[in-house]
Amino acid sequence: MKYKINDKNIIEFLEESNCFFHPKAKSIVCETETKLVNLPEPLKIVECSECQLKFLNPRINQTGYNLLYKEDYYTKGTGAAGDPYKDYASEKMIYFTSKWKFLESIYSSKGSVLDIGASMGHFLKVGEDFGWKVSGLDLSQWAADYAKETFNLDVFVGTLENYISNNNTKKFDVITSFHTLEHLSNPLETVKLMNSLLKPGGLIMLEVPNQFNDLFVKLTLPYQKFKAKQANPTIVHTYFFKVKILKKVVEQCGFEIVNLITWRKGYPIYGKNKFTRYLKEGLYTFGNLFYMGDIIEITARKIK
């Protein structure tokens, strides 16, 4: 299968990757998971022999990622779902509202928030309307421009490392990051940096896909394999988390977990078939009892 980035062969943008917990550990190819995201050769999903963390190897390097996060990424759709983010981001406003209400229920004041991977600014806009002081950063200049033009939000363009090296050392009450850690080259180091930017007792709220532990996917695996063959390859996810792995990341970086869920009522379920949407909602509500919803959300408090 051929795949191009900015009209160049994907081979030009590949680099070796490893488990960020066990860099020298052997890895095992995961054939089923590789098929589920329809990866082009030579990309594979592999699993660390020490901790079972799944990751993409080889992966897209930073140059390739920077080229991917252009306007097309938001307006034409990427990955297996193929949904243009621009079209459904506004549908998440109810869900984002539920997140802010939860944060307010466990944090004493409406303080300052940094959203890492702010995208087009929808989450920050809801927070600003709630009375929080919001800031964001994202790799995409296009997304940052959209946030500025649409919501009058200032979003820093670059990585968290870029943000800090630009003399941004302000301490925040809360740092959020939704569907960003799975794209990064070293999520462990990023969460450590989040800790360094938080006030004592500050919170992080992280959300990643529960991509291969989703109850609906497990129960419909033959159909998911068939559907994947027709879909765009998901090449932008570098790491694939389980609950125990994300817990380990958070705790190793100096946090104590306040809340852990794999399904939050109000999370958008897409699809034209109403029966399927209702079925998924029921399965995710039940699956959350066993950490088998379609997302992993962890809220944790800084302890050191």
Secondary structure by P-SEA (a helix, b strand, c coil): ccccccccccccbbbbbcccccccbbbbbbaaaaaaacccccbbbbbbccccbbbbcccccaaaaaaacccccccccccccccccccccccaaaaaaaaaaaaaaccccbbbbbbccccccaaaaaaaaaccccccccccaaaaaaaaaaccbbbbcccaaaaaaacccccccbbbbcccccccccaaaaaaaaaaacccbbbbbbbbbcccccaaaaaaaaaaaaaaaaccccccccccccaaaaaaaaaaaccccccccccccccccccccaaaaaaaaaaaaaacccccccbbbbbbbbcc
